[in-house]
Amino acid sequence: MKFAICNETFRNHDFAGTCAEATRHGYTGLEVAPFTLGKPETLTMAEAANYGRVIREHGLEVVGLHWLLAHTHGYHLTHPDGKIQSKTFDYARHLAEICSSMGGNIMVWGSPQQRTLEPDWSREEATKRFIDFFQRLSPHLAAADVTIAFEFLGPAETNFINTAAETIELLKIIDSPNVRLHLDVKAMAADDKPIPEIVRESLPWTAHFHANDPNLQGPGMGAVDFQPIADELIAGGYDKWVSVEVFDTEISPETLATESLTNLRKFFA
C-alpha cells in the first residue's frame, strides 16, 4: 500500500521544508492543497512544474490536489447563477492543468460550502447542474490525465451528496472514467452503514482514499476501528494511495504524522 500525507499538515514549514518532513517521516507521496501555493488562480504551469520538481527531489511522488476551493471566494459547484458556474468551471479546468503540470493525477473534490444548496434552490435543478458540470469538465480532465475523486460528506458539513451510494448513482450518469469516487473515513463515519461495508461496496468506483478519524486526527488515533477498513481495502485489491488528512491543529504535526504512519503500517502489515 502506498502512503501519502497532505502538505498542510506541516503548517510551520515552507514548501521544500514540508517535502523534507514528509520524507523524514517515511511517506512516499505528497497531496497538495492549492491555497498553500499562494494564489492558485494566477499560478503558472511553469511554477506548478517547479513545485512538482521540488516534491520529486525529496524522493516523493506527486499525488495531486485536494481542498480545491478552500480559502477561495466566488466559486460554487451547484449555484444557479451562470456566471458563478462559469467561473467555477474555468477554475476547475485551471486546477486540472496545475495538477498535471506538477505531475499529479488526482483531484479530491470536497468543498462542502461551495456545493451546499440554499433553501430556495431546486435540488433537482442543482443535481442537473452538478452532472452537466462534470460531463463538460471530463474532456479537459482526460487531456490532462487527471481524475476527479468526488468526496461525499456528512450532513453536518453539507446538504448535497452525503453518501457513497448517492455519489455512485450520479457517477453512473456522468459516465466518465475521469470522475470517480473518493472515500474518507471521517465522512463515512457520518453514515448509518458500517464503514467496512461502504468500502466493500464502493471500491470499484474508488480512485482515492483519505485515512483519518472523526476526531479530526489520524487513522487509529480515535474511536474508529481502522483494521476492518484496511482489511476491506486489501481484500478488494485496492492499490492506490492511502493519504493521511488531518484537521486537529492542537496536536503537533510531528505527532500526527508519526502516529498516523505507524498505525497505517500496522493495519496494512
C-alpha positions in Angstrom: 0.0 0.0 0.0 1.2 3.5 -0.9 1.1 6.1 2.0 0.9 9.8 1.4 0.2 12.8 3.5 -1.4 16.2 2.8 1.0 19.1 2.8 -0.9 21.5 5.0 -0.2 19.1 7.9 3.3 20.6 8.2 1.9 24.1 8.6 5.1 25.6 10.0 7.3 24.9 7.1 7.8 26.3 3.6 7.1 24.0 0.6 10.6 22.4 0.5 10.6 22.0 4.3 7.2 20.3 4.0 8.5 17.9 1.5 11.5 17.2 3.7 9.3 16.5 6.7 7.0 14.1 4.7 10.1 12.2 3.5 11.7 12.2 7.0 8.5 10.6 8.5 8.5 7.8 5.8 5.7 8.9 3.5 6.2 8.3 -0.2 3.6 10.7 -1.7 2.5 14.3 -1.1 -1.0 15.6 -1.6 -1.2 19.4 -2.0 -3.8 22.0 -1.0 -3.7 24.7 -3.7 -4.1 27.6 -1.2 -0.7 26.6 0.2 0.9 27.6 -3.2 0.0 31.3 -2.9 -2.8 32.4 -5.2 -3.7 29.4 -7.3 -5.7 31.4 -9.8 -2.6 33.1 -11.1 -0.2 30.1 -10.7 1.5 29.4 -14.0 2.2 26.0 -15.4 5.9 26.6 -15.1 5.5 27.4 -11.4 3.4 24.3 -10.9 6.0 22.2 -12.6 8.6 23.6 -10.3 6.6 22.6 -7.2 6.4 19.1 -8.7 10.1 19.1 -9.2 10.7 20.0 -5.6 8.4 17.2 -4.4 10.3 14.6 -6.6 13.7 16.0 -5.5 12.7 15.0 -2.0 12.0 11.4 -3.1 8.2 11.8 -3.1 5.6 11.2 -5.7 3.0 13.9 -6.5 -0.4 12.5 -5.6 -2.4 15.5 -6.7 -4.6 18.2 -5.2 -7.3 18.4 -2.5 -9.1 21.2 -0.7 -9.7 22.6 -4.1 -11.9 25.5 -3.2 -10.6 26.2 0.3 -9.7 29.8 1.0 -11.3 31.0 -2.2 -14.2 33.3 -3.0 -16.8 33.4 -5.7 -16.8 29.7 -6.6 -19.8 27.3 -6.3 -20.5 23.9 -7.9 -24.3 24.0 -7.8 -25.1 27.7 -7.9 -27.9 28.7 -10.3 -26.1 31.8 -11.4 -24.5 31.1 -14.7 -21.6 33.5 -14.2 -20.6 31.7 -10.9 -20.9 28.3 -12.6 -18.7 29.5 -15.5 -16.1 31.0 -13.1 -16.0 27.7 -11.1 -15.7 25.7 -14.3 -12.7 27.7 -15.5 -11.0 27.4 -12.1 -11.5 23.7 -12.1 -10.0 23.4 -15.5 -7.1 25.5 -14.4 -6.5 23.3 -11.3 -6.5 20.2 -13.6 -3.7 21.8 -15.6 -1.8 22.7 -12.4 -2.2 19.2 -11.2 -0.9 17.8 -14.4 2.0 20.2 -14.6 3.0 19.2 -11.1 3.0 15.5 -12.1 -0.1 14.6 -10.2 -3.3 12.8 -11.4 -5.8 13.0 -8.6 -8.0 16.0 -7.6 -10.2 15.4 -4.5 -13.3 17.5 -4.8 -14.8 18.0 -1.3 -15.5 21.7 -0.7 -18.8 21.4 1.2 -19.6 25.1 1.5 -19.2 25.6 -2.3 -21.8 22.9 -3.1 -24.4 23.3 -0.3 -27.9 24.2 -1.6 -29.8 27.3 -0.4 -33.3 26.7 0.9 -34.9 28.2 -2.2 -32.9 26.2 -4.7 -34.4 23.2 -6.5 -32.5 20.1 -5.7 -33.4 18.5 -9.0 -32.0 21.5 -10.9 -28.9 21.6 -8.8 -28.3 17.9 -9.5 -28.6 18.6 -13.2 -26.1 21.4 -12.9 -23.7 19.1 -11.0 -24.0 16.4 -13.7 -23.5 18.8 -16.5 -20.5 20.4 -14.8 -18.5 17.2 -14.6 -19.6 15.9 -18.0 -18.3 19.2 -19.6 -15.2 19.0 -17.5 -14.4 15.4 -18.3 -12.7 16.0 -21.7 -10.3 18.5 -20.0 -9.6 16.1 -17.3 -8.8 13.4 -19.8 -6.5 15.7 -21.8 -4.6 16.5 -18.5 -4.6 12.8 -17.4 -6.3 13.9 -14.2 -9.1 12.2 -12.3 -11.6 14.0 -10.1 -12.2 11.9 -6.9 -15.5 13.3 -5.7 -15.9 13.3 -1.9 -19.3 12.8 -0.3 -19.5 14.5 3.1 -21.8 14.1 6.1 -24.9 16.2 6.7 -23.2 18.3 9.3 -21.0 19.7 6.6 -23.3 19.9 3.6 -26.8 19.2 2.4 -25.8 18.0 -1.0 -24.3 14.5 -1.6 -23.9 12.8 1.8 -23.3 9.1 1.0 -21.2 6.9 -1.2 -24.3 5.3 -2.7 -25.7 8.6 -3.7 -22.4 9.6 -5.3 -22.1 6.4 -7.3 -25.6 6.9 -8.7 -24.5 10.3 -10.0 -21.2 8.9 -11.3 -23.2 6.4 -13.4 -25.0 9.2 -15.1 -21.8 11.3 -15.6 -20.3 8.2 -17.1 -16.7 9.4 -17.2 -13.5 7.4 -16.3 -12.1 10.7 -15.1 -14.8 11.4 -12.5 -14.8 8.8 -9.8 -15.3 8.3 -6.0 -13.3 9.4 -3.0 -13.6 7.6 0.3 -12.8 9.4 3.5 -13.1 7.8 6.9 -14.4 10.9 8.7 -17.1 11.3 6.0 -18.0 7.6 6.1 -18.4 7.7 9.8 -21.4 10.0 9.4 -23.3 7.3 7.5 -25.5 4.8 9.3 -24.0 2.0 7.3 -20.8 0.3 8.8 -17.7 1.8 7.2 -16.2 -1.6 6.1 -19.4 -2.3 4.2 -19.3 1.1 2.5 -15.7 0.4 1.5 -16.5 -3.0 0.1 -19.5 -1.8 -1.9 -17.7 1.3 -3.2 -14.2 0.0 -4.2 -15.0 -0.5 -7.9 -15.7 3.2 -8.1 -12.9 4.5 -5.8 -10.0 6.5 -7.1 -8.5 7.7 -3.8 -8.7 7.2 0.0 -8.2 9.5 2.9 -7.2 8.0 6.2 -8.3 9.9 9.3 -10.8 9.8 12.2 -14.0 11.8 13.1 -12.0 13.3 15.9 -10.0 15.2 13.2 -6.8 13.3 13.9 -5.1 10.5 12.1 -6.1 6.8 11.4 -6.1 4.8 14.6 -6.0 7.9 16.8 -9.7 7.9 17.6 -12.7 5.8 18.1 -13.0 4.3 14.6 -11.5 0.8 14.4 -9.4 1.1 11.3 -8.3 -2.5 11.0 -11.5 -3.8 9.3 -11.3 -0.9 6.9 -7.8 -1.8 6.0 -8.8 -5.4 5.6 -11.5 -4.5 3.1 -9.1 -2.4 1.1 -6.7 -5.3 1.0 -9.3 -7.9 0.2 -10.7 -5.6 -2.6 -7.3 -5.3 -4.2 -7.0 -1.5 -3.7 -3.6 -0.5 -4.8 -3.9 3.3 -5.0 -2.9 5.9 -2.4 -3.9 5.9 1.2 -3.4 9.5 2.1 -3.4 11.0 5.7 -5.6 14.0 6.0 -5.9 15.5 9.5 -7.5 18.7 10.8 -6.7 19.0 14.5 -4.3 21.9 14.8 -4.0 21.5 18.6 -1.8 18.4 18.1 1.7 18.8 16.7 2.4 17.9 13.1 5.2 15.6 14.4 2.7 13.6 16.5 0.1 13.5 13.8 2.5 12.4 11.0 4.3 9.9 13.2 1.4 8.1 14.8 -0.6 8.1 11.6 2.1 6.3 9.6 2.9 3.9 12.5 -0.8 2.9 12.7 -1.1 2.5 8.9 1.9 0.3 8.7 0.4 -1.9 11.4 -3.1 -2.0 9.9 -1.7 -3.0 6.4 1.1 -5.2 7.6 
